[in-house]
Amino acid sequence: MINKTGNIQTFLGCDAAYEDAKIVLFGVPYDSTTTNRPGTRFAPAAMRSESYGLETFSPYQNADLENVTVYDAGELEVPFGRPEPMLEAVENAVAEILEDDKIPLMIGGEHLITLGAVRACAAKYPDLHIIHFDAHTDLREEYLGEELSHSTVMRHCLRLVDASKIYQFGIRSGTKEEFQLARTLGEKPVPQDVPIYLTLDLDVLDPSALPGTGTPEAGGWSFLDLLETLLSMKNLNIIGCDIMELAPNYDHSGISTATACKILRELILILTAKEK
C-alpha cells in the first residue's frame, strides 16, 4: 500500500498533496538479488538528501519543479530475502497509483523491482510498450539458478509484453544468447500514441560519469547523451517509469548521487511537460 498522508523528507520540490499530484514518487530500498556489488537499497534516501544541493529550475527545459505537482510517498516497505513478496508489494502499489489516474515514478533499488511495476502497468494497459536504458541486456533465463534476478528482469517482461514492443538503448554487456535475442528488440521507432513504461538503469552511463553503481561497464553514455535522448521522448505517452541501480556508497565523492538527482529532476519535468 502506498503512503498517501505525507513524508517527512521529500525529493526537492516534490511536496504536493497526494490528491493534487500528477506524479507519485516512491522509493523501493531492495537489492537482495544483486549479482555484483550490493548497496542500491540506499539510493532512494541518498537521492532525497542530495537533492537539496540541486536547483529546482532546469535550464535544459526552461522549466521548474516549483511549477509541477509531485507527491513523494517515501519508501515502500518491502521484505528482504525472497523477491516475490517484494514484487507483489511493488505491483500493488503501482496498481493503486494507476487506479488513481497518476503516474508512478520509482527509485530503486535493483533492477528486478521494475518487474513488479510492469506487471501492474501491463494489467491496466494491454498495449504497453517498454523503453529500457541499460548497459546490460537483462535477458538471462536465470542467474546461478535463480530465475528472479536483476539479470533476468527483461526476460520476465518479455512474458508480459511482445518483443516488438520493447526498445533497448545503451546495451553493451550480456551473453552471446542475450545479444541474439536483444537484436530483435528496439530496432524501430517508438510510437507516440501508445502507453509506455520507461525503465532507466543508471549504469547506462559511463563509469566516468556515474561510478556509483553495482555493475559498472566501460563504454557508456555521457550525462548529456542520456539527457538528449530523454528530451526527445517528451511527446511520448509515458504512463510509468523508474530510475534504478544507483549504489551511492561506491562513490564517496557524491558525484553519482548528484547526477542521479539531476536525471530525476529532468525526468519529472519531461513527464509533466504536457501539463503546461
N, C-alpha and C positions, 0 to 999 in steps of 0.2 A: 504494500500500500504506500502511495506517495504522500509525503508530508505536505499538507496544504495550509498550515497555520503559521508559517514563518520560520526563519532560520537566523540564528544569531550572527553568523559570519556569512556574507554573500560574496559572489564574484562581483567585481566592480560594476556598479550601475544596474545590477540585476535585483532590484529591491521592490518590484511591483507586487501587488497582491495577486494571489493565485487566480482569483476570479477575473482580474483585468488583463492578465498576461496572455500574449500570443505564443510565447515560448516558455517551456518549463525546463529549467536546467537542473540536473541532479548528478551526483557522483556515485560510482559503484567501486568501492575500495576492495577489489578482489584480484588476486594473482596466483591462485593455487595450482594452475596448470602451466605456469611459466617454465619454458624449457632451457633457458639460459640464466640470465641474472634477474632474480626477483626484485620487487620493490615498487611496482606500478600501483600497488594499493595505496601508496602515499600521495599519488598525483593529485586527486581532487582537492585535498586540504592544502597542499602546497600551492596549487594554482590560485585558490581563493586568497591565500595570504599574499602571494606575489603580485596579484592583480592591482593592488593599491599603489604600486610603483608605475602603473600604466595610465596614460591619459584616456579619458572616455572618448575623445574625438579621434576619428580616423582620417588622416589626410589622403589616404588612398581612395576613400569613398565619399569624402566630404560629408560625413555623417557622424552622429554622436550617440553613444549608448544612453545618454540622458533623455533622448527623444524616443526611445523604444520601450516596450513593455515586456520585461522578462522576470519571471519568478524563479528564484533559486531555492529549491526544496532541500538542499543539503545532501547528506549521504543516505543512500538506500541501505537499509540493514540487510545484509546477506550473510549466510553461514560460510565459514571457511571449510575447506575439505572437498567433499564431493561436489562436482559442478552443477548437477541437475537441479538441486534446490535453489542455487543462485540464479540459474537461467529462468526458473519458474517465477522467482521474485521479480526479475527484470521484465519478463513478459507481462506479468500482471500490472506492474507499474506503468509500462508504456501503453498497454491497452487502456488503462484508466485515463491517461493523458489524452490519447487519441479520441476516446469517447467524449471527452470534454472539449473536443474541437481545438486542441492546442498541439504545438509541435514539440515532441520530446527531443532534448539535446543532452546526451550523456557524456560524462567524463569518466574514462577508465583510469586505472584498471587495465587488465589484459584483454586481448582482442576477442577471446571467446565470448565475452559479455555481449558482444554485438548480436550473437545468435538469438538471445532472448528477445531483443528489440525487433529483429527481423521477423521472428515468429509472430509477434503481435501485429506488426505492420502488414505482413502478408495475409493475415487473417482478415484484416479490415479492407485491404486493397489487393484484390486478386491479380491485378495487372502491375504489381510492384516491380520496379527496376532498382538495381543496386549499383552505385558508384563506389569503387573501392580504391583508396590510395594506400600504398604499402610498398615496402621493399621486398616482401615475401609473398609468394602465391597463396599461402594458407590453404592449399588444396589437397593436403595429405588425407588419406583414408584414416590413418591413425598415427600416433607418435609413441613409440615404445609400448605398444599395446593399448594405449588409451585413445578411444575414439573422440572423446570430448576434450579438446585441447586448443590452445590458441593457434596451433599449427594446422588445425583442421576446420577452422570456423567457416571458410568459404565453401568447403566441400559440403558442409551441412546446409549452407544457404542454397546450394545448387539443388537440394532436395525440396526446397520451398519455392524457388524462382528458376524459371527456364534459363539455360545458359545464354540464350540470345538477349537476355535482359540484365546481364551483369557486365560491367565495364571496369577494367582494372588499369591503374595508372602507377607508374614508378617502379614496377616489378623488376627485380634484378637478382633474386635468390630463390632457389627451390630445387627439387629433384628433377631429373630428366622427365619423369612421368608427369609431374606437376606442370612443367613448361609445355608439354604436348597438349595437356588439357587447357592451359591458360591461353594458348594461341587461338582457341575457339571463342574466347571472350573479348569483348571490348573493341573489336576492330570494325566499328561502325559508329555513326553519330548518335549522340544521346537525344532522344525525342524530348520536346518541350512540354508536351501535353499529357505526360504520364506521371503517376506518383513515383517519387524517387526517395530511396533511403541512401544517405551518404555516410560512409564509414571511413575515417581517416586515422590510419596508424602512423604515428609521428615518425617512425623510422623510415618513412618515405624520404625524409630529409637526409642529406648527407651528414655523417657524424661530425664534420667540421662545423655544421650549423646547429646540430642537436645531438651531442654525445650522450645525454642522459636518457638512455632507453635500454631495454633488456637485451636486444639483439641488433646492435648497430651494423650497418652494411655500407661499405665504401661505394662511391659512385652515385650518390643520391642527388636529389634536387636541392636547390637553394631555397631560402625563405621566399624570395621574390618569384621564383619559378612556381612554387605552390600557390602563392597569392594570386598570380596572374591567371592560373587555371581555375581557382575558386571563383574569382571575379567574373570569369567567362560563363559561369553557371548561374548568374543572378536571375535569369528568366526561367529557370527550370522549376518544376513543381516539387520542391523538396519537402516531404512530409515528416521527416525524422532524420536525425544524424547523431554522430558521435565523434569524439576525439579520444584515441586510445594510445597506450604503451609509453607514456612518459614515466620514467623512473628517476625521480629528482635526486635521489641520494647518490647517483653516479656522476653528478656534475655539481661539485661544490661551489663553482663559480656562480651558479644560479642562472646561467645563460639559457639552458634548455627550458627551464620553467618559464622564464620571461618570454621566450619565443613561443612556447605553447600558449601562454596567455594572450599574446598578440594575435595568434591564429584564431583563438576562440573569439576575441573581440571582433575580428573581421568576419568570421563565420556568422556570428549573431546579427551583424549589420546586413550581411547578404540575405539571411533568412527573413529579415524584417523589411527589406527594400521595397516590397510590394505594398507595405502598409502606407507608404508615403504618397 
